[in-house]
Amino acid sequence: MHESDIFIESSFPRAILHVDGDSFFASCEIAKDPSLRGKPIVTGFERGIATSMSYEAKALGISRGMRVSDIRKNFPECAIVDSDYDSYAIYADRMYAIVKRYTPIVEEYSIDECFADLTGQDEVLGISYEAIARKIQKDLLEELDLNFTIGLSVNKLLAKVASKWKKPRGFTVINGLAIPDFLKDFPIHKLWGIGGSSAQHMKRLGITTAFDLATKRPLWVKENLSKPYQEIQRELRGFFVNDLNVGSKKEWHSIMRTNTFRPPSRDRDFVFSELSKNVEEACAKLRRNGFYAKEISFFLKTQDFRYFRREVTLSHAACVPQEILKAVQTCFDDIFDPRTIYRATGITLRKLSHEAPVTDDLFGYSRGLEKLSTLYEAIDSISRKQGKAVLHLGSSQQALHHENGVSSTVAQRRMDDIHRLGIPLLGFVT
């Protein structure tokens, strides 16, 4: 069978772009702190394992999942930082927004990658598909100070093959006529949608490259492989099989925020402060995405890795930390034991809805909620410009001081000043 009988014979019947962040989490940390540029950076300090590495760190042999203690021991020159998922989500939203300038059809595939359908935009914008893709890559670098690898092809699978071809800062185009050249040496196990066990099965059947799978007779594939791999074969041949999913990725079922603190503590106020900080950050994410939560659960994690949890159903859906913390305070002391050393806290917000709570009352409660909501609109605006935790609750003060290296004596003195002055926002939850 000749190749012309297998692969499509058109350059761009569809034009699909894949945008992939290069070491995205580590790159975001560098963008936030340019002094880290050029240094080996690892995120994941709070989890005790590496979750992302800069290319300088990868060059040292550091890989995802490596223990932080081993990295510190063997690579003392490496900077290891906590993961800041809220910031990463903000960078992701900005990435999506930049790509959407060039086409409304964008699939927000994950926090560090997306697909875009550019089909027909060459005529709309008056430039080639490749030129559009290069403008997107340029805008991402200039506006986010982050590097992205770009893959452009005729469907999602081949766009993924293109983006894997060269990293970092890669730019690869696979038009329909060039498909065979790219598939001949592309290992089957690197193909999107084929896991380790599937790749081993295919190798036993004599399929070691993407080209091998593409050129098998469809009847043979149907008899030996399941339907998903039949679709993969059609995509390898250049046909458009899977549409982009442009539905919002923000229809979450829950929002969670956790943090491990060092050193561990049995101080009740400090542990509650750590939990309060998590609640504030989770609520900020709620508001950023237009959600209200009706159910919460929180946990305290001990030094010996035991978890103590409580679940609470709120009387009404909420998105401000004062309301969540009121519920937490009712049962926090039921699970806190002053004889126990704790190392982490966490909060999960569930039963999310976009509908604001409606409360009719005789005592001005609903008006109070409206005032709080208005206040937090201003706080969120300031936080977007100045950074998170510029304004915060007094109940989170100890945790934030600890995070920023403020001594416990100074932290307590500041807390005493807050109590004395009775500052509403920074004071205790009331």
C-alpha positions as CSV (number, residue, x, y, z in Angstrom):
1,M,0.0,0.0,0.0
2,H,1.4,3.4,-1.0
3,E,1.6,6.2,1.5
4,S,-0.6,8.4,-0.7
5,D,-3.4,5.8,-0.1
6,I,-3.0,6.1,3.7
7,F,-2.4,9.8,4.7
8,I,-4.4,12.8,3.8
9,E,-3.2,14.8,0.8
10,S,-3.9,18.3,1.9
11,S,-1.7,20.7,3.9
12,F,-4.2,22.1,6.3
13,P,-7.8,20.8,6.0
14,R,-8.0,21.8,9.7
15,A,-5.4,23.9,11.6
16,I,-5.1,22.8,15.3
17,L,-2.6,24.5,17.6
18,H,-1.2,23.0,20.8
19,V,0.3,25.3,23.4
20,D,2.5,23.7,26.1
21,G,4.1,25.5,29.0
22,D,7.9,24.7,29.4
23,S,8.5,23.6,33.1
24,F,5.4,25.7,33.8
25,F,5.3,25.8,37.6
26,A,9.0,26.5,37.9
27,S,8.8,29.1,35.1
28,C,6.0,30.9,37.0
29,E,8.2,31.1,40.1
30,I,10.9,32.6,38.0
31,A,8.5,35.1,36.4
32,K,7.4,36.1,39.9
33,D,11.1,36.4,41.1
34,P,13.5,37.1,38.2
35,S,16.5,36.7,40.6
36,L,15.9,32.9,40.2
37,R,16.5,33.0,36.4
38,G,19.3,30.7,35.3
39,K,19.3,28.8,38.6
40,P,18.1,25.2,39.2
41,I,14.6,25.6,40.6
42,V,12.3,23.0,42.1
43,T,8.7,23.4,43.3
44,G,7.0,21.1,45.8
45,F,8.7,21.9,49.0
46,E,5.4,21.8,50.9
47,R,4.8,18.2,49.7
48,G,8.3,17.0,50.3
49,I,8.7,15.9,46.7
50,A,9.6,17.7,43.4
51,T,6.5,18.6,41.4
52,S,8.2,20.8,38.7
53,M,11.8,21.5,37.8
54,S,13.5,24.2,35.7
55,Y,15.6,23.0,32.8
56,E,18.7,23.8,34.9
57,A,17.4,21.5,37.6
58,K,16.6,18.8,35.1
59,A,20.1,19.0,33.7
60,L,21.4,18.0,37.2
61,G,19.3,14.8,37.0
62,I,16.5,16.0,39.2
63,S,13.1,14.4,38.3
64,R,9.5,14.7,39.3
65,G,8.7,12.8,42.5
66,M,12.3,13.0,43.9
67,R,12.3,13.6,47.6
68,V,13.1,17.2,48.7
69,S,15.5,15.9,51.4
70,D,17.5,14.0,48.8
71,I,17.6,17.1,46.5
72,R,18.8,19.3,49.3
73,K,21.5,16.8,50.2
74,N,22.8,16.1,46.7
75,F,22.1,19.4,45.0
76,P,22.7,22.2,47.6
77,E,22.8,24.8,44.8
78,C,19.2,24.1,44.0
79,A,16.4,26.5,45.1
80,I,13.4,24.6,46.4
81,V,10.2,26.6,46.8
82,D,6.6,25.9,47.8
83,S,4.1,25.4,45.0
84,D,1.8,28.4,44.5
85,Y,-1.2,26.9,42.7
86,D,-3.2,30.1,42.9
87,S,-0.6,32.0,41.0
88,Y,-0.2,29.2,38.5
89,A,-4.0,29.3,37.8
90,I,-3.8,33.0,37.2
91,Y,-1.0,32.5,34.7
92,A,-3.0,29.8,33.0
93,D,-6.0,32.1,32.7
94,R,-3.8,34.7,31.1
95,M,-2.5,32.1,28.7
96,Y,-6.0,31.1,27.6
97,A,-6.9,34.8,27.2
98,I,-4.0,35.5,24.9
99,V,-4.8,32.5,22.7
100,K,-8.4,33.5,22.5
101,R,-7.5,36.8,20.9
102,Y,-6.8,34.8,17.7
103,T,-9.7,32.3,17.8
104,P,-12.7,31.7,20.1
105,I,-12.3,28.0,19.9
106,V,-9.9,27.1,22.7
107,E,-9.8,24.0,24.8
108,E,-8.4,24.7,28.3
109,Y,-6.9,21.2,28.5
110,S,-4.9,21.7,31.7
111,I,-3.2,24.4,33.8
112,D,-0.2,24.5,31.5
113,E,-1.5,23.6,28.0
114,C,-4.4,24.3,25.6
115,F,-5.6,23.5,22.1
116,A,-6.9,26.1,19.7
117,D,-8.7,25.6,16.4
118,L,-7.3,28.2,13.9
119,T,-9.2,26.8,10.9
120,G,-10.3,29.8,8.7
121,Q,-8.4,32.3,10.8
122,D,-5.8,32.7,8.1
123,E,-8.4,34.4,6.0
124,V,-9.8,36.4,8.9
125,L,-6.4,37.7,10.0
126,G,-4.8,37.8,6.6
127,I,-1.7,35.8,7.6
128,S,-0.8,32.1,7.4
129,Y,-1.5,29.6,10.1
130,E,2.2,29.4,10.9
131,A,2.4,33.2,11.3
132,I,-0.6,33.2,13.7
133,A,1.1,30.5,15.8
134,R,4.3,32.5,15.9
135,K,2.4,35.6,17.0
136,I,0.8,33.6,19.8
137,Q,4.1,32.3,21.0
138,K,5.6,35.8,20.9
139,D,2.7,37.3,22.8
140,L,2.9,34.7,25.5
141,L,6.6,35.3,26.1
142,E,6.4,39.1,26.1
143,E,3.3,39.4,28.3
144,L,3.8,36.5,30.7
145,D,7.6,36.2,30.6
146,L,7.1,32.5,30.2
147,N,8.3,30.1,27.5
148,F,5.8,28.0,25.6
149,T,6.4,25.3,23.0
150,I,4.1,25.4,20.0
151,G,2.8,22.5,17.9
152,L,0.7,23.1,14.8
153,S,-0.9,20.4,12.7
154,V,-4.2,19.1,11.3
155,N,-5.7,17.5,14.5
156,K,-5.2,17.4,18.2
157,L,-3.1,14.2,18.3
158,L,-0.6,15.4,15.6
159,A,-0.5,18.9,17.2
160,K,0.7,17.1,20.4
161,V,3.3,15.2,18.4
162,A,4.5,18.5,17.0
163,S,4.8,20.1,20.5
164,K,6.8,17.1,21.7
165,W,9.2,17.4,18.8
166,K,11.4,20.1,20.3
167,K,11.5,21.6,23.8
168,P,11.9,24.1,25.3
169,R,10.8,27.1,23.3
170,G,10.0,24.7,20.4
171,F,8.0,25.5,17.3
172,T,7.1,22.7,15.0
173,V,4.6,22.5,12.1
174,I,3.3,19.2,10.8
175,N,1.1,19.9,7.8
176,G,-0.8,17.0,6.2
177,L,1.8,16.4,3.5
178,A,4.6,16.0,6.0
179,I,2.9,13.6,8.4
180,P,4.8,10.4,7.3
181,D,8.2,12.1,7.9
182,F,7.4,12.9,11.5
183,L,5.8,9.6,12.4
184,K,8.6,7.2,11.1
185,D,10.9,7.7,14.1
186,F,8.3,8.8,16.7
187,P,8.2,6.1,19.5
188,I,4.8,4.6,20.1
189,H,5.1,5.0,23.9
190,K,5.4,8.8,23.5
191,L,2.1,9.0,21.6
192,W,-0.7,10.9,23.5
193,G,-3.4,8.4,24.6
194,I,-1.1,5.4,24.7
195,G,0.0,4.3,28.2
196,G,2.9,2.1,29.2
197,S,1.0,-1.2,29.2
198,S,-0.7,-0.4,25.8
199,A,2.7,0.5,24.3
200,Q,4.1,-2.9,25.5
201,H,1.1,-4.7,24.0
202,M,1.7,-2.9,20.7
203,K,5.4,-3.7,20.7
204,R,4.5,-7.4,21.1
205,L,2.4,-7.0,17.9
206,G,5.3,-5.4,16.1
207,I,4.3,-1.8,16.5
208,T,7.2,0.3,17.8
209,T,6.6,3.7,16.1
210,A,3.6,5.9,15.3
211,F,4.2,5.2,11.6
212,D,3.8,1.4,12.3
213,L,0.4,2.0,13.8
214,A,-0.7,4.5,11.1
215,T,0.2,2.1,8.3
216,K,-1.5,-1.0,9.7
217,R,-4.6,-2.0,7.8
218,P,-7.8,-0.8,9.5
219,L,-9.2,-4.3,9.6
220,W,-6.1,-5.5,11.4
221,V,-6.4,-2.7,13.9
222,K,-10.1,-3.4,14.5
223,E,-9.3,-7.1,15.2
224,N,-6.3,-6.5,17.5
225,L,-6.9,-3.2,19.2
226,S,-9.9,-1.5,20.9
227,K,-11.9,1.4,19.5
228,P,-9.8,4.3,21.0
229,Y,-6.7,3.0,19.2
230,Q,-8.7,2.8,15.9
231,E,-9.5,6.5,16.4
232,I,-5.8,7.2,17.1
233,Q,-4.9,5.5,13.8
234,R,-7.3,7.7,11.9
235,E,-5.8,10.8,13.6
236,L,-2.3,9.6,12.7
237,R,-3.4,9.5,9.1
238,G,-4.4,13.1,9.3
239,F,-8.1,12.9,9.7
240,F,-10.0,15.1,12.2
241,V,-11.6,12.8,14.8
242,N,-11.8,14.5,18.2
243,D,-13.4,18.0,18.5
244,L,-12.0,20.6,20.9
245,N,-13.8,20.7,24.2
246,V,-14.5,24.3,24.7
247,G,-16.6,23.8,27.8
248,S,-15.4,25.6,30.9
249,K,-12.8,23.8,33.1
250,K,-14.1,25.8,36.0
251,E,-17.1,23.6,36.8
252,W,-15.4,22.0,39.7
253,H,-17.1,19.9,42.3
254,S,-14.8,21.2,45.1
255,I,-12.0,23.6,45.9
256,M,-9.3,22.6,48.3
257,R,-6.4,24.4,50.0
258,T,-3.8,22.7,52.2
259,N,-0.5,23.7,53.7
260,T,2.3,22.0,55.6
261,F,4.1,24.2,58.1
262,R,7.6,23.9,59.6
263,P,8.4,23.4,62.4
264,P,5.3,21.4,63.5
265,S,3.4,22.9,66.4
266,R,1.0,22.1,69.2
267,D,0.1,25.8,69.7
268,R,-3.7,26.0,69.3
269,D,-3.8,29.6,68.0
270,F,-1.0,29.0,65.5
271,V,-2.6,25.8,64.1
272,F,-5.9,27.7,63.8
273,S,-4.1,30.6,62.1
274,E,-2.7,28.2,59.5
275,L,-6.2,26.8,58.9
276,S,-7.6,30.4,58.6
277,K,-5.0,31.2,56.0
278,N,-6.1,28.2,54.0
279,V,-9.7,29.3,54.3
280,E,-8.9,32.8,53.0
281,E,-7.0,31.4,50.0
282,A,-9.8,28.9,49.2
283,C,-12.4,31.6,49.4
284,A,-10.4,33.9,47.2
285,K,-10.4,31.1,44.6
286,L,-14.2,30.7,45.1
287,R,-14.8,34.4,44.3
288,R,-12.3,34.5,41.5
289,N,-14.4,31.8,39.7
290,G,-17.8,33.0,40.7
291,F,-18.7,30.2,43.1
292,Y,-20.4,29.9,46.5
293,A,-19.9,26.8,48.8
294,K,-22.7,25.2,50.8
295,E,-20.6,22.4,52.5
296,I,-17.1,22.4,54.0
297,S,-14.7,19.9,55.5
298,F,-11.4,20.6,57.2
299,F,-8.6,18.5,58.6
300,L,-5.7,18.7,61.0
301,K,-2.7,16.5,60.2
302,T,-0.4,15.3,63.0
303,Q,3.3,14.9,63.0
304,D,2.9,11.1,62.7
305,F,0.6,11.6,59.6
306,R,-2.8,11.0,61.2
307,Y,-5.7,13.0,60.0
308,F,-8.6,14.4,62.1
309,R,-11.5,15.8,60.0
310,R,-14.9,17.5,60.4
311,E,-17.6,18.2,57.9
312,V,-20.1,21.1,58.2
313,T,-23.1,22.0,56.1
314,L,-23.6,25.8,56.1
315,S,-27.0,27.4,56.7
316,H,-26.5,29.3,53.4
317,A,-23.9,29.3,50.5
318,A,-20.9,31.5,51.2
319,C,-17.8,32.8,49.5
320,V,-16.2,35.0,52.2
321,P,-13.9,33.5,54.9
322,Q,-15.8,35.0,57.8
323,E,-18.7,32.8,57.1
324,I,-16.6,29.7,56.6
325,L,-14.5,30.3,59.7
326,K,-17.6,30.7,61.9
327,A,-18.6,27.2,60.9
328,V,-15.0,26.0,61.5
329,Q,-14.8,27.5,65.0
330,T,-17.9,25.6,66.1
331,C,-16.0,22.3,66.0
332,F,-12.3,23.1,65.7
333,D,-11.7,22.3,69.4
334,D,-13.5,19.0,69.1
335,I,-10.6,17.6,67.1
336,F,-7.7,19.8,68.3
337,D,-5.6,18.2,71.1
338,P,-3.0,20.5,72.8
339,R,-0.9,17.4,73.6
340,T,-0.6,16.5,69.9
341,I,2.0,18.0,67.5
342,Y,0.5,19.1,64.1
343,R,2.2,19.6,60.8
344,A,-0.5,20.6,58.3
345,T,-4.1,21.8,57.9
346,G,-6.5,21.8,55.0
347,I,-9.9,23.0,54.0
348,T,-12.2,21.7,51.2
349,L,-15.2,23.6,49.9
350,R,-18.0,21.5,48.3
351,K,-21.5,21.8,46.8
352,L,-20.4,24.7,44.7
353,S,-22.9,26.9,42.9
354,H,-22.9,30.1,40.9
355,E,-26.1,31.2,42.6
356,A,-25.6,33.9,45.3
357,P,-27.5,33.1,48.6
358,V,-30.8,34.8,49.2
359,T,-31.5,35.5,52.9
360,D,-34.6,37.3,54.1
361,D,-34.3,38.3,57.8
362,L,-35.5,40.8,60.3
363,F,-32.1,41.6,61.8
364,G,-30.1,43.0,58.9
365,Y,-28.1,39.8,58.4
366,S,-28.5,39.9,54.6
367,R,-27.4,43.5,54.5
368,G,-24.3,42.5,56.4
369,L,-23.5,39.8,53.8
370,E,-23.9,42.4,51.0
371,K,-21.5,44.7,52.7
372,L,-19.0,41.9,53.1
373,S,-19.3,41.0,49.5
374,T,-18.7,44.6,48.4
375,L,-15.7,44.8,50.7
376,Y,-14.2,41.7,49.2
377,E,-14.7,43.0,45.7
378,A,-12.3,45.8,46.7
379,I,-9.9,43.4,48.5
380,D,-9.8,41.1,45.5
381,S,-9.0,44.1,43.2
382,I,-6.1,45.1,45.5
383,S,-4.8,41.6,45.7
384,R,-4.7,41.3,41.9
385,K,-2.6,44.4,41.7
386,Q,-0.4,44.0,44.8
387,G,-0.3,40.3,45.5
388,K,-2.3,38.0,47.8
389,A,-2.3,38.4,51.6
390,V,-1.8,42.2,51.4
391,L,-5.1,42.4,53.3
392,H,-6.0,39.5,55.5
393,L,-7.9,38.4,58.6
394,G,-6.4,38.7,62.0
395,S,-7.0,35.0,62.5
396,S,-4.5,34.4,59.7
397,Q,-1.9,36.7,61.0
398,Q,0.3,34.3,62.9
399,A,0.6,31.9,60.0
400,L,1.5,34.7,57.6
401,H,4.1,36.1,59.9
402,H,5.6,32.6,60.3
403,E,5.6,32.2,56.5
404,N,7.4,35.5,56.1
405,G,10.0,34.8,58.9
406,V,8.6,37.2,61.5
407,S,9.5,36.1,65.0
408,S,6.7,34.8,67.3
409,T,7.4,37.7,69.8
410,V,6.9,40.4,67.1
411,A,3.9,38.5,65.7
412,Q,2.3,38.4,69.1
413,R,3.0,42.1,69.6
414,R,1.3,42.9,66.3
415,M,-1.7,40.7,67.3
416,D,-2.0,42.6,70.6
417,D,-2.0,45.9,68.6
418,I,-4.8,44.6,66.3
419,H,-6.9,43.6,69.4
420,R,-6.3,47.0,71.0
421,L,-7.2,49.0,67.9
422,G,-10.1,46.8,67.1
423,I,-9.5,46.9,63.3
424,P,-12.6,45.2,61.8
425,L,-11.0,43.4,58.8
426,L,-7.8,42.4,60.5
427,G,-9.4,41.5,63.8
428,F,-10.9,38.2,64.9
429,V,-13.8,36.7,63.1
430,T,-17.0,38.0,64.6
